[in-house]
Amino acid sequence: METLLLILVGVVVVIAVFVWTLYNGLITARNRVKESWSGIDVQLKRRSDLIPNLIETVKGYAKHEKSVFENVTKARSALLGANTAKAAADADNMLTGALKSLFAVAENYPDLKASDNFKELQQELSDTETKIAASRQFYNSNVLDYNTKIQVFPNVIIANSFGFREEEFFEAEEPDKAPVQVKF
């Protein structure tokens, strides 16, 4: 009888340790997703902080391009107000399109393109875009790992029991996936 009781206690302890280990693994994966989202958020904030300087630099040369500046400002505000991965991705795509328009306007002003201020801001934005892309990849890798962990057996049982839910990937919109055409 004592042996049976010891075996039963041993089995309960093994199951408890197994559940505990799975739960902690899921928490770790979820926290990695949150941390990687924070990395995207930091880079998007950095870009949105650079934009007012860029706009002011370009405004002096292109006073009649009011709608371009308004679109960039609206997109920046949407990005700063985004509170989910989907909202941030949508706002980021809108901002990317607005920045393309802004740089197209800048192409029409040779003095602006030669300005050291403008060149420096362009370089900062380019650097930030590279960091945003790297942050997106890191985030999406962590989301993939996390989503996989909560979907595989036996983790799915623990994940459902404790309310773990899938995270959204940070995705580009269809126009941003189109090949870039370079024309001279």
Sequence and secondary structure as in RCSB ss.txt:
>XXXX:A:sequence
METLLLILVGVVVVIAVFVWTLYNGLITARNRVKESWSGIDVQLKRRSDLIPNLIETVKGYAKHEKSVFENVTKA
RSALLGANTAKAAADADNMLTGALKSLFAVAENYPDLKASDNFKELQQELSDTETKIAASRQFYNSNVLDYNTKI
QVFPNVIIANSFGFREEEFFEAEEPDKAPVQVKF
>XXXX:A:secstr
 HHHHHHHHHHHHHHHHHHHHHHHHHHHHHHHHHHHHHHHHHHHHHHHHHHHHHHHHHHTT TT HHHHHHHHHH
HHHHHH  SHHHHHHHHHHHHHHHHHHHHHHHT HHHHH HHHHHHHHHHHHHHHHHHHHHHHHHHHHHHHHHHH
HSTTHHHHHHHTT          HHHHS      
